[in-house]
Amino acid sequence: MTVSVIIPTFNRLHYLRRAVESVLQQTFVDFELLIIDDASTDETASFVQSCSDHRVRYHRHDVNRGAPAARNTGLRLAKGIFVAFLDSDNEWLPHRLQKQVELFSRMPDSVGVVYANNRVIDEINHTESVWAFGLRGNLYKEFLQHPFMDFITPLIRKSCFDKIGMMDEKVPSYQEWDTFLRIAKHYEFDFVSEVLAVYHIHSHARISQGAINEAKGWQYVFEKHRGEMLAEMSSRVLIEHHRNLAR
């Protein structure tokens, strides 16, 4: 098994169908799709049971534990060499996995993450844009300064989690920032300079919705890594984090 795709979901059936379809339509076919149902009360279970593709695996939490816990459940069940996360309200383009697996095949073991650009569709303000970063190599200091990468495009060596441990389930939001910061201490990053996914912004509840929750998440990650930020960067970085929290 090459790739384990992990979709955490909670009462997102309307969006989940689109996300699952975007995975099953990948041109790269050696993957398993782990759908982690965080105790949904809609028809998520019935939908997954109707999926005839043998690559789809379903696991349900008895009680709602939150997206970080759902991602960790997926990690524990994953059989792939690489893992990729997809929130149930987003989607991938067909060549997403193929492009990144091909790049990984040319990379040394020091590269732990390959990511890509993604399109952003803001369904509230009716706008579209592209998130493009293009940073490669040792990104540890970049992550100490700010979060800039979501879970939607990174393909991650599963061995990275053998090194850093599971995701922190206490993070209120910005779990991806904490996760990639920890990975960046030990591994390099590379990227595919193409749009390979679509991130949707909509009015329904998102995993890290709300300014207060985002501030709590930022503060949690900031306090957790404060010592590293000061040791590796400068007090200026700490001041910028305080300014961001104030905003």
C-alpha positions as CSV (number, residue, x, y, z in Angstrom):
1,M,0.0,0.0,0.0
2,T,1.5,3.4,-1.1
3,V,-0.9,6.0,0.3
4,S,-3.4,6.1,3.1
5,V,-6.0,8.9,2.6
6,I,-7.7,10.0,5.8
7,I,-11.0,11.9,5.8
8,P,-12.3,13.0,9.3
9,T,-16.0,13.9,9.2
10,F,-18.9,14.9,11.4
11,N,-22.3,15.5,10.0
12,R,-21.0,16.6,6.6
13,L,-22.7,14.2,4.3
14,H,-23.6,16.8,1.7
15,Y,-19.9,17.7,1.4
16,L,-18.5,14.3,2.1
17,R,-19.9,12.8,-1.2
18,R,-17.8,15.4,-3.2
19,A,-14.7,14.7,-1.1
20,V,-14.9,11.0,-1.5
21,E,-15.6,11.2,-5.2
22,S,-12.5,13.4,-5.7
23,V,-10.3,10.7,-4.0
24,L,-11.8,7.8,-5.9
25,Q,-11.2,9.7,-9.2
26,Q,-7.5,9.9,-8.6
27,T,-5.3,8.8,-11.5
28,F,-3.0,7.2,-8.9
29,V,-4.8,4.1,-7.7
30,D,-2.6,2.4,-5.0
31,F,-4.3,3.9,-2.0
32,E,-6.8,3.2,0.8
33,L,-9.4,5.7,1.8
34,L,-10.1,5.8,5.6
35,I,-13.3,7.6,6.5
36,I,-13.3,8.4,10.2
37,D,-16.8,9.2,11.3
38,D,-16.7,11.3,14.5
39,A,-20.1,10.1,15.7
40,S,-22.2,11.7,13.0
41,T,-26.0,11.7,13.5
42,D,-26.8,12.1,9.7
43,E,-26.7,9.3,7.1
44,T,-22.9,9.2,6.8
45,A,-22.7,5.5,7.7
46,S,-25.3,4.5,5.1
47,F,-23.5,6.5,2.4
48,V,-20.1,4.9,3.1
49,Q,-21.7,1.4,3.2
50,S,-23.1,2.1,-0.3
51,C,-19.6,2.7,-1.6
52,S,-18.6,-0.3,-3.6
53,D,-14.9,0.5,-4.0
54,H,-12.8,-2.0,-2.0
55,R,-10.3,0.7,-1.1
56,V,-12.8,2.5,1.2
57,R,-12.6,1.7,4.9
58,Y,-14.9,3.1,7.5
59,H,-14.4,3.6,11.3
60,R,-16.8,5.3,13.6
61,H,-16.2,6.9,17.0
62,D,-18.8,6.1,19.6
63,V,-18.8,9.7,20.8
64,N,-17.7,12.9,19.2
65,R,-14.0,13.5,20.0
66,G,-13.1,16.2,17.5
67,A,-11.1,16.4,14.3
68,P,-7.6,16.0,15.8
69,A,-8.7,12.7,17.5
70,A,-10.3,11.6,14.2
71,R,-7.1,12.2,12.3
72,N,-5.1,10.2,14.9
73,T,-7.5,7.3,14.6
74,G,-6.9,7.4,10.9
75,L,-3.1,7.4,11.5
76,R,-3.3,4.4,13.7
77,L,-5.3,2.5,11.1
78,A,-3.2,3.6,8.1
79,K,-1.3,1.0,6.2
80,G,0.4,3.2,3.6
81,I,3.9,4.4,3.2
82,F,2.5,7.9,2.9
83,V,-0.5,9.6,4.5
84,A,-2.7,12.4,3.1
85,F,-5.5,14.2,5.0
86,L,-8.6,15.7,3.4
87,D,-11.3,17.6,5.3
88,S,-14.7,16.3,4.3
89,D,-15.8,19.7,2.8
90,N,-12.8,20.1,0.5
91,E,-11.7,18.2,-2.7
92,W,-8.7,17.1,-4.7
93,L,-8.0,17.4,-8.4
94,P,-7.5,14.1,-10.2
95,H,-3.6,14.2,-10.5
96,R,-3.0,15.2,-6.9
97,L,-1.6,11.9,-5.6
98,Q,0.2,11.0,-8.8
99,K,2.1,14.2,-9.1
100,Q,3.3,14.0,-5.4
101,V,4.1,10.3,-5.4
102,E,6.2,10.8,-8.5
103,L,8.1,13.7,-6.9
104,F,8.7,11.7,-3.7
105,S,10.2,8.9,-5.8
106,R,13.0,11.3,-6.8
107,M,13.5,12.7,-3.3
108,P,15.9,11.5,-0.5
109,D,14.6,10.2,2.8
110,S,15.4,13.6,4.3
111,V,12.2,14.9,2.6
112,G,9.2,14.2,4.8
113,V,6.5,16.3,3.1
114,V,5.6,17.2,-0.4
115,Y,2.8,19.8,-0.8
116,A,1.3,21.8,-3.7
117,N,-0.8,24.9,-4.5
118,N,-4.5,24.9,-4.0
119,R,-7.4,26.9,-5.3
120,V,-9.6,28.7,-2.7
121,I,-13.3,29.1,-3.5
122,D,-15.0,31.5,-1.1
123,E,-18.7,30.7,-1.4
124,I,-19.6,33.5,1.0
125,N,-18.0,36.4,-0.9
126,H,-18.1,34.7,-4.3
127,T,-14.4,35.0,-5.0
128,E,-11.7,32.6,-6.1
129,S,-7.9,32.8,-5.4
130,V,-4.9,30.5,-5.4
131,W,-2.7,29.7,-2.3
132,A,0.8,29.3,-3.6
133,F,3.9,29.2,-1.4
134,G,6.7,27.5,-3.3
135,L,9.0,27.0,-0.2
136,R,11.2,24.0,-0.1
137,G,14.0,22.6,2.0
138,N,14.3,23.2,5.8
139,L,11.2,25.2,6.7
140,Y,11.5,25.0,10.5
141,K,12.2,28.7,11.0
142,E,9.4,29.6,8.6
143,F,6.9,27.6,10.7
144,L,8.2,29.2,13.9
145,Q,7.2,32.5,12.4
146,H,3.8,31.8,11.1
147,P,1.4,29.0,9.9
148,F,1.1,28.9,6.2
149,M,0.2,25.3,5.2
150,D,-3.2,23.5,5.6
151,F,-3.7,19.7,5.5
152,I,-5.3,19.8,2.1
153,T,-2.3,19.2,-0.1
154,P,0.7,17.8,1.9
155,L,1.6,14.2,1.3
156,I,3.5,13.0,4.4
157,R,5.8,10.1,5.0
158,K,4.1,8.0,7.6
159,S,7.5,7.5,9.2
160,C,7.4,11.2,10.2
161,F,4.8,10.3,12.8
162,D,7.0,7.4,14.1
163,K,9.5,10.2,14.8
164,I,7.3,12.9,16.2
165,G,4.4,10.9,17.7
166,M,0.7,11.4,17.1
167,M,-1.0,14.7,16.5
168,D,-1.7,16.9,19.6
169,E,-5.4,16.4,20.3
170,K,-5.5,19.4,22.7
171,V,-4.9,22.0,20.0
172,P,-8.2,24.0,19.7
173,S,-7.3,25.0,16.1
174,Y,-4.1,25.3,13.9
175,Q,-3.4,21.6,14.4
176,E,-1.7,21.6,11.0
177,W,0.7,24.4,12.2
178,D,1.7,22.4,15.3
179,T,2.1,19.2,13.2
180,F,4.2,20.6,10.4
181,L,6.3,22.6,12.9
182,R,7.2,19.4,14.7
183,I,7.9,17.6,11.4
184,A,10.0,20.5,10.1
185,K,12.4,20.0,13.1
186,H,13.5,16.7,11.5
187,Y,12.6,16.7,7.8
188,E,12.7,18.8,4.7
189,F,9.8,19.8,2.5
190,D,9.3,19.9,-1.2
191,F,6.5,21.0,-3.5
192,V,4.7,20.5,-6.8
193,S,4.1,24.0,-8.3
194,E,0.6,23.2,-9.6
195,V,-2.9,23.6,-8.2
196,L,-3.9,20.1,-7.0
197,A,-6.8,20.7,-4.6
198,V,-9.7,23.0,-3.9
199,Y,-10.3,24.5,-0.5
200,H,-13.9,25.7,0.1
201,I,-14.9,28.5,2.4
202,H,-18.6,28.3,3.3
203,S,-21.1,29.4,6.0
204,H,-21.4,26.0,7.6
205,A,-19.4,25.1,10.7
206,R,-15.7,24.4,9.9
207,I,-13.2,22.5,12.1
208,S,-11.6,25.8,13.2
209,Q,-14.4,28.2,12.8
210,G,-14.6,31.4,14.8
211,A,-12.1,34.1,15.8
212,I,-12.1,33.1,19.4
213,N,-11.3,29.5,18.6
214,E,-8.6,30.5,16.2
215,A,-7.1,32.8,18.8
216,K,-7.1,30.0,21.3
217,G,-5.4,27.7,18.8
218,W,-2.8,30.2,17.9
219,Q,-2.0,30.9,21.5
220,Y,-1.8,27.2,22.3
221,V,0.7,26.6,19.6
222,F,2.6,29.8,20.4
223,E,2.9,28.9,24.1
224,K,3.9,25.3,23.3
225,H,6.8,26.4,21.0
226,R,7.6,29.7,22.7
227,G,11.0,28.5,23.8
228,E,12.0,27.3,20.4
229,M,10.8,30.5,18.8
230,L,12.9,32.6,21.1
231,A,16.0,30.3,20.8
232,E,15.9,30.0,17.0
233,M,14.5,33.4,16.0
234,S,14.4,36.5,18.1
235,S,12.1,38.4,20.5
236,R,10.7,40.1,17.4
237,V,8.9,36.9,16.4
238,L,7.3,36.7,19.8
239,I,6.1,40.3,19.5
240,E,4.5,39.5,16.1
241,H,2.7,36.5,17.6
242,H,1.3,38.7,20.4
243,R,0.2,41.2,17.8
244,N,-1.6,38.5,15.8
245,L,-3.3,37.2,18.9
246,A,-4.5,40.8,19.7
247,R,-5.9,41.1,16.2
